[in-house]
């Protein structure tokens, strides 16, 4: 390929021998046979291409060459043909209408929250989303045009505008939750062992991202599905669904929540790293409505009293041990 290019350059400069010129002519002849992209261009595009090409050749300073009997027009046509061979892929792409070229750039939008922060946003389809602390929601700028897909890391409460033609789909690391129009809560923090989906109104279909062949679980109002990442166990429960999740009101409410997951809650909302002296403490479950608690010390004291434990603080590190 490199030898051909060099020979074509020599031809355009007029420095080829008669034998080399014949080789170029043979290439030009063969280019007119078979599948030539030039033939796929419309007459208007061909005319525009040749007009631009002729302008380039006329303004170029090509060195003179010995008279080989070829007319100036032949030199121009040969040069045009050679350049077509070299440049046609670029020109075909360049002269394509923008509609024929997929130049659409997908822009990702991201909403996220910091420690102890709750954020509310409204999507272009009218759906409302509340993001809990240290959560992240991703979606594209084309959201709602053909599909309604969002990607969640953390916890969010959704109030979805009904659209039977475009289901609303929430993707997490563990689940894919599909709805038409409903109110529901999804919690799937990377650091938490438990993943939950709770439905307040409407109906949702929950599908495991790891076991696509497993039938989707259908949840109705007042039903909650909980998934254990370690044991891969699924449990369904019934809960009171008369209002929005308590965390939106910044109330501390736990329902059969393991202390290891409560440690994640404390990290996200108070910035403290909680560890356990005994692994059995991390598996202990806590239930209760503790109201609004602004001070981490108050929450730690209540929790330790509940599970018969005590804690020691070292800066932002908390160690929970059994009561002696």
N, C-alpha and C positions, 0 to 999 in steps of 0.2 A: 504493500500500500504506500509506503514511504517513497519508493522509486517512482510510482505513478505520479504522486504529487509533485515531485521534483521535476519530472519530465513535463508535466502540464505547466509548471511555472516557466520552464525554459521555452515552451511553445508560445506562451503569452508574451515573453520578452523578445521572441524572434531569434533565439540563439540555437534552435534545434537543427539537426542535420536532416537531409531528405528522408533517411531511413527512420529517424525518430518521428518525423512529421507523419509518416505513413502509419506508425503505431498509434498516434493520437487519433488519426482519421478512423482507424479500425475500432478504437474505443467508442468514438462518437457514433459510429454505425451501430455498434452493439447496444448502445444506450437507448436507441429508438425501438428496440425489440423487447418483448416481455413486459413485465410489470414496471412501468415507469411512472413515478409519482407526478411527473409533469402532466401526464394525460388526465390526471384526476382533477386538475385545476379548471375552473370555469374560464371562458374566453376573457371576461373582464379582468380576472386575476392574472391571466397570462399577459394581457396587454399592459397591466400595471407593472408587473414584474419586468417585462422587457423594456419598458420605458425607463424604469429605474436603472436597469442593467446597462442600457445604452448610454445613459447619462454618466454612469461610473466609468465606462470604457472610454468615452469621449474626453473625459477630464483626466484620465490616466496618461502618464508620459511613458509610452511604450517605446523602447529603443528601436531604431530601424534595423532591417535585416536585408540580406541580399535578395534580389529579385528571383523568386522561384516559379514565377508564372502564375501565382495566385493573385486574384484581384483583391482590392481593399475590402470589398463586401464579403468575400470569402473569409478573409482574416477576421472580420467582425463577427460573422456567423459562427466560425469555429471557436473564437474566443467566448462568445455568448454561450455556445453549447458546453464548452469546458467548464465555464463558471456555473452553468446550470447543474452540471454533474456534481460540482463541489458544494454548491450552496442550496440546492433544491430542498433538502430537509429543513433547513433553517427558514427559507422563504415560505414554504408550505405552512409551517407553524406560525410564522410572523403574520401571514396574511389571512389566517383563519379568523372568522368572526369570534368575538369574545364568548359568544354563546356556545361555540363548538369546543372551547378549551375550558377544562375544569380548573379555574383559577380561584375557586372559593376557598378562602382560608377560614378554618374553624377557630373561633375565638372562645376560649374557656373562661367562664365567669366563676369566681370563687367568693363564697361568703364564709367567714369564720369568726369565732369568738375567742376571747382571751379568758384568763382565769376569773371565775365568778361572774362572768358576763353572760347575759341572755340577749339575743338579738332577734328581732322580728323582721321578716321581709315578705314582700308580695311578688310573686312571679308573674310573667307576662300573660298567663292564662287566667289570672285572678286568684290562683291558689295562694294560701298563706302558710308561712313556715316560721316556726319558732326554733331557734338553735340554742341548745343548752351550752354550758361552759365547756371550753376547749373542744369545740366541735367544728367540723368543716363540711360545707356543702358545695359540690361542683356541678356545673351544667354548662351547656354551650349557648352561644348567642342565637342559635336557631331553635332553641327550646320552644315547643308549642307549634311550630310550623308543620311538622310531620309527626313528631313524637314528643312525649313528655318524660324524659329520663333525667334523673338526678343521681348523684353519687355521694353517699354520706359516710363520714368517719366521725362517730360520736353519737349524739342523741338529738333528735328533733321531733317536734310535734307538727303534724300536717293537717290542714283543713283544705281539702282538694275540691276545686270546681269540677262539676260533673261534665264529662265529655265521653260519650259512648264510643266515638270513633277513634279517640286517642287516649288509651289508658295511661295513667300516671304510674311510673315505675321507679321505685327507690332501690338502688343497688348499694349493698354494703359488702364487707369482706366475707360475710357468712350467708347472707340471704338476698333474695330478690323479691320485693314486695310490690304486687301489682294491684291497682285500684282503679275504679272509674270515677267515683265521687264519694268521699268519706272523710271522717276525722279519725286519725290514728297516731300512735307514738312508736318510734323506732329507736332502740338504743343498742349500739354496737361500737363500743370503744375498743380500740386495739389492745389496750392494757387490761380490759375486763375479761373475765372468764365467761360470764353470762351475757347472752344476747336476748333481747326481748322485743316483741311486737304486741302492742295493746290497741284494741279497736274501741272507739267511743261511739261511732255511728257508721252505718253503711256496712260494707263487706270487703275483705281483702283476701288476696291469695298469696301465700308465702311459699317460696320455692328455695330450696338449698342451692347455693352456688357450687357446692362441692359434689352434690348428688343430684345431677340434673334429671336422672331417670326416676327419682322418687316423686310420687304424686304431690302436687301442691296442697298445703293445708289451708282450708278455708276458715277464716275467723269472722265471727259476728260480734255485734256490740256487746261489750262486757266480757269479752274473751281475750286472754293473753297467752301468747306462746313463748316459752322460754327454752333456749338452747344452751347446753353446756359444751363449751369448746373442747374441753379435755376428754370428757366421757362420750361426747356426741349424743347425749340423751336429750330427748324432747319432752317437755311437760307443758300441759295446758292448764290454765287456771281461770277462775271467774273473779272479776273485781268490780268495784263500784265505778260506774262510768257516767255519773251525772254531771261532771264538769271537766274542764281542762286539767291536764296533769299538774300535780302539786308543785313541780319544780318551776313551772312558769310563774307561779305566785311566790317563788323563792321560799317555799316551805320544805322543811326537811322531813321526808316521809320514806320509810323503808317497809317493804313487805317481803318477808322471807328472804332478805338480802344478806348474802354472806359478807363477813367482815373484810375479806380481801377485796370485794367490790366496793365496800364502803370506804376502804383505804384509797381507792381510785377517786371516789367522790371527794374525799378530803383533799387530795392532791389537786384536783381540778378547781376546787372552790376556795381553798384556803392556802394552797401552795406548800403544804406540809407533806413530807415523805414518811408514810407509816409502814412499819415493819412489825413482825410478830416473833416473839421469843420461842413460841411453840406453834408448829404448823396447825395444830388442832384449833387454835384460836382463830386462824384465818378462815376456817370452815364453819365457824359458828354463825348461825343465822339470827338476824335482828328484824323485828317488826315494830312499827310504832310511828305515830305522827308527833313530831317534836316541834312543830311550828317553825317560825322564822328564827334562825340562830345566826347571828352575825359573828360571834366570837368562836374560833375553833376550840379554844380551851373548854368552853361550856359544852360543846358537842362531845368532845373526848371524854369529859367527866361523865356525861349521861351514858355514853356507850359503854364505858368501863364498868359503871354501876350496873348496867343491864346484863353484861356477860360475866360479871364477877372477876374483873381484871383491873389492872392499874397501868399507868403509862409514865414514861420518863421522856423528857424533852431535852434535846441537845441541838440548839439552834432550830433549824427547820426539819430536823429528823426526830421522829417519834417512835419509841419502842414500846409495844404493848406486851405486858407479861401477865401471867396468872397471879391472882391475889394470894398472898401468903398469910 
